[in-house]
Amino acid sequence: MTHCAVSIDGRGVAMVVIESPPINLMTVEMLVELFQVSERLAVDDDARVVVLRSANPEWFISHFDVEAILEFPSDQPDPTELNVFHQMCEAFRTMPKPTIAVVEGRVGGGGSELVSSCDMRFATPDAIFSQPEVAIGILPGGGGTVRLPRLVGRGRAMEVVLGCDDIDAATADRWGWINRVLPVDEIHPFVDRLAGRVASYPAHAVAAAKECVIRADVGIAEQLLAESAAFNATLRDSETRSRMERFLSMGGQTAQGERRLGDLAGEL
């Protein structure tokens, strides 16, 4: 099954539509597809702006597949190069063209980390953001601990990462996690107009401007490697596996459980 449908219109706006029913869980297969899409679009001159959105207005991406994490080896050595997830997010962050995430409904965990890697983020009023990893004994290992402090500041990043609670769109907007909140009937026309405007400008100037802006993000790669090492270390703790299994048994990764993810994290 294809989880990422990609189309490029005549203006050069590339649309990546994510679909993985019922809750857009980021499986290993979806990750591989997103990685391939990011690599392809980064070098495709026909794509001048990249927009990511979901086919499901209730979920952008719920989070990474906990069942898959349970299969990760617990004896991995400290990494010396970025893993596939980090490479995928970094491709969206650093490709020489703007990346825009359109968030409707819920986005959490790895999905939230992907969104935070994009250059711009727009959300509908009912969007919900979360990083629930610590509640199940791990940590945001896809860049969340590196990118969130840069977006919302240290204190608010601590609240998100350690609190593992749902953050509504209005709060995310006020904190600077997203660019702005737009009504459901306005968000797609707004982003389409913005993407079209940027796509009409000289590609070399857009790429140079983006490169200069992201130059302020110093030390990203080193911090991502440290995050990977810390994530791997959490997998060695005996409590981690039992909490992940309890999360699944209490309704995690089901539509009913995921609709109350913040409460579920608190009940673990």
Legacy VTK file of the C-alpha trace (Angstrom):
# vtk DataFile Version 3.0
C-alpha trace
ASCII
DATASET POLYDATA
POINTS 268 float
0.000 0.000 0.000
1.259 3.480 -0.845
1.198 5.752 2.188
2.422 8.909 0.451
0.808 10.166 -2.760
2.965 12.812 -4.456
1.861 15.220 -7.159
3.491 18.342 -8.605
1.342 21.002 -10.240
2.240 23.409 -13.011
3.451 26.030 -10.559
5.979 23.691 -8.996
4.017 23.019 -5.800
4.616 19.422 -4.719
1.786 17.965 -2.632
2.556 14.978 -0.397
-0.669 13.409 0.893
-0.222 10.941 3.746
-2.733 8.121 4.170
-2.524 5.062 6.411
-5.957 4.132 7.811
-7.325 4.159 10.352
-5.126 6.549 12.382
-2.180 7.323 10.072
0.189 5.377 12.284
3.781 5.850 11.174
4.829 2.307 10.435
8.288 1.320 9.237
6.817 1.122 5.741
5.522 4.700 5.938
8.884 5.883 7.254
10.680 4.280 4.315
8.249 5.941 1.891
8.664 9.339 3.533
12.439 8.929 3.393
12.284 8.093 -0.311
9.925 11.010 -0.985
12.175 13.436 0.884
15.244 12.330 -1.059
13.436 12.529 -4.396
11.855 15.929 -3.866
15.086 17.421 -2.522
16.701 17.071 -5.955
13.629 17.408 -8.199
13.872 20.783 -9.944
10.178 20.577 -10.863
9.301 20.778 -7.163
9.819 24.345 -5.942
7.746 24.145 -2.754
6.748 20.997 -0.818
3.452 20.761 1.102
2.667 17.847 3.428
-0.893 17.092 4.458
-3.050 14.132 5.447
-5.931 12.541 3.570
-7.581 12.014 6.974
-8.729 15.247 8.676
-8.778 13.508 12.074
-5.099 12.512 12.018
-1.993 13.945 10.389
0.230 11.185 11.788
-0.689 9.697 15.158
2.870 8.668 16.160
5.463 5.996 15.400
4.372 2.362 15.654
4.958 1.197 19.245
4.719 -2.445 18.193
7.669 -1.822 15.868
9.637 -0.147 18.673
9.100 -3.259 20.791
11.075 -5.135 18.135
14.043 -2.747 18.242
17.184 -4.384 19.669
18.058 -3.112 23.140
21.825 -3.560 22.742
22.490 -1.070 19.955
25.810 0.804 20.215
25.903 4.587 20.272
25.293 5.818 16.703
27.974 7.430 14.562
25.624 8.550 11.797
22.023 9.725 11.615
19.363 7.016 11.469
16.782 6.848 8.686
14.181 8.798 10.653
16.595 11.621 11.391
17.789 11.625 7.776
14.201 11.908 6.550
13.385 14.817 8.857
16.664 16.530 8.053
15.921 16.232 4.341
12.660 18.143 4.795
14.451 20.711 6.981
17.448 21.304 4.723
16.260 20.686 1.138
16.777 23.836 -0.988
13.061 24.565 -1.185
10.440 25.446 1.438
8.531 22.678 3.227
5.088 23.352 4.669
3.025 21.077 6.954
-0.762 21.394 7.016
-2.033 19.828 10.245
-5.668 18.853 10.665
-6.624 16.760 13.678
-4.058 14.944 15.789
-0.306 14.724 15.322
1.961 13.120 17.887
5.310 11.465 18.456
7.177 10.889 15.216
4.491 12.718 13.277
4.987 15.778 15.446
8.745 15.507 14.952
8.280 15.471 11.175
6.014 18.526 11.362
8.555 20.343 13.548
11.216 19.671 10.905
9.290 21.535 8.226
9.961 25.205 7.517
6.369 26.270 8.167
3.427 24.729 10.001
-0.256 25.681 9.711
-3.090 24.050 11.647
-6.857 24.005 11.956
-8.479 24.929 15.303
-9.111 21.286 16.224
-5.501 20.188 15.676
-3.831 18.498 18.658
-0.073 18.144 19.162
1.732 15.777 21.536
4.972 14.001 22.379
3.790 11.025 24.481
7.030 9.020 24.470
8.262 9.518 28.041
5.009 8.061 29.387
5.848 4.727 27.764
9.448 4.713 28.954
11.292 6.138 25.952
11.878 9.696 24.696
11.160 11.648 21.522
13.910 10.015 19.474
13.134 11.508 16.063
14.352 15.031 16.765
11.730 16.186 19.241
14.192 16.981 22.019
16.358 18.914 19.550
13.759 20.889 17.600
11.111 21.718 20.195
13.350 23.899 22.406
14.283 25.906 19.313
10.617 26.471 18.486
8.936 26.966 21.860
11.763 27.521 24.344
13.219 25.304 27.064
10.405 25.517 29.616
7.602 24.813 27.185
9.586 22.006 25.546
9.943 20.448 28.985
6.186 20.719 29.515
5.493 19.015 26.178
8.133 16.282 26.452
7.755 15.474 30.157
4.040 16.196 30.518
3.084 13.937 27.576
-0.234 15.766 27.371
-2.304 17.051 24.456
-1.487 20.593 23.328
-4.311 22.337 21.481
-3.753 24.355 18.323
-4.341 27.721 19.979
-1.651 26.999 22.572
0.746 25.659 19.936
0.183 28.855 17.975
0.777 31.087 20.997
3.965 29.188 21.849
5.386 29.445 18.311
5.170 25.705 17.629
3.137 26.534 14.507
2.904 29.603 12.275
-0.809 30.195 12.731
-4.229 28.601 13.159
-6.645 28.896 10.263
-10.321 27.868 9.930
-10.972 24.571 8.176
-12.395 26.268 5.090
-9.473 28.700 4.856
-6.373 26.663 5.583
-5.945 24.964 2.209
-6.610 28.103 0.116
-4.197 30.040 2.338
-1.401 27.471 2.048
-2.049 27.030 -1.675
-1.694 30.772 -2.230
1.449 30.975 -0.068
3.050 27.984 -1.779
2.167 29.360 -5.202
3.688 32.754 -4.370
6.953 31.236 -3.199
7.072 28.838 -6.158
6.836 31.825 -8.524
10.010 33.422 -7.147
13.528 32.628 -8.468
14.454 29.192 -7.145
18.083 30.183 -6.516
17.003 33.124 -4.361
14.536 30.998 -2.370
17.197 28.330 -1.778
19.806 30.887 -0.712
17.376 32.626 1.638
16.333 29.339 3.244
19.966 28.298 3.658
20.753 31.541 5.439
17.772 31.241 7.772
18.521 27.651 8.820
22.208 28.467 9.322
21.191 29.580 12.806
20.362 25.943 13.631
23.896 25.080 14.696
24.829 21.706 16.100
21.728 19.862 14.880
23.485 16.700 13.674
25.532 16.281 16.869
22.465 16.762 19.039
20.451 14.275 16.974
23.184 11.664 17.458
23.125 12.295 21.215
19.328 11.957 21.157
19.631 8.615 19.340
22.064 7.340 21.951
19.714 8.417 24.760
16.751 6.775 23.009
18.679 3.513 22.614
19.554 3.606 26.307
15.874 3.798 27.304
15.245 0.530 25.472
17.598 -1.229 27.891
15.447 -0.415 30.929
13.204 -3.280 32.032
10.258 -0.944 32.662
10.200 0.344 29.079
8.890 -2.826 27.498
6.173 -3.320 30.126
4.945 0.276 29.721
4.797 -0.021 25.933
2.865 -3.269 26.233
0.514 -1.674 28.765
-0.001 1.281 26.415
-1.108 -1.092 23.662
-3.350 -3.117 25.998
-5.091 0.070 27.204
-6.103 1.113 23.689
-2.985 2.688 22.270
-2.917 2.589 18.461
-6.686 2.182 18.288
-8.867 5.074 17.162
-10.720 5.149 20.488
-7.552 5.206 22.563
-5.703 7.658 20.347
-8.535 10.209 20.534
-7.703 10.540 24.248
-3.937 10.062 23.988
-3.065 12.697 26.566
-5.356 11.113 29.159
-4.120 7.651 28.253
-0.504 8.702 28.780
-1.416 9.994 32.229
-3.145 6.731 33.147
-0.141 4.550 32.368
LINES 1 269
268 0 1 2 3 4 5 6 7 8 9 10 11 12 13 14 15 16 17 18 19 20 21 22 23 24 25 26 27 28 29 30 31 32 33 34 35 36 37 38 39 40 41 42 43 44 45 46 47 48 49 50 51 52 53 54 55 56 57 58 59 60 61 62 63 64 65 66 67 68 69 70 71 72 73 74 75 76 77 78 79 80 81 82 83 84 85 86 87 88 89 90 91 92 93 94 95 96 97 98 99 100 101 102 103 104 105 106 107 108 109 110 111 112 113 114 115 116 117 118 119 120 121 122 123 124 125 126 127 128 129 130 131 132 133 134 135 136 137 138 139 140 141 142 143 144 145 146 147 148 149 150 151 152 153 154 155 156 157 158 159 160 161 162 163 164 165 166 167 168 169 170 171 172 173 174 175 176 177 178 179 180 181 182 183 184 185 186 187 188 189 190 191 192 193 194 195 196 197 198 199 200 201 202 203 204 205 206 207 208 209 210 211 212 213 214 215 216 217 218 219 220 221 222 223 224 225 226 227 228 229 230 231 232 233 234 235 236 237 238 239 240 241 242 243 244 245 246 247 248 249 250 251 252 253 254 255 256 257 258 259 260 261 262 263 264 265 266 267
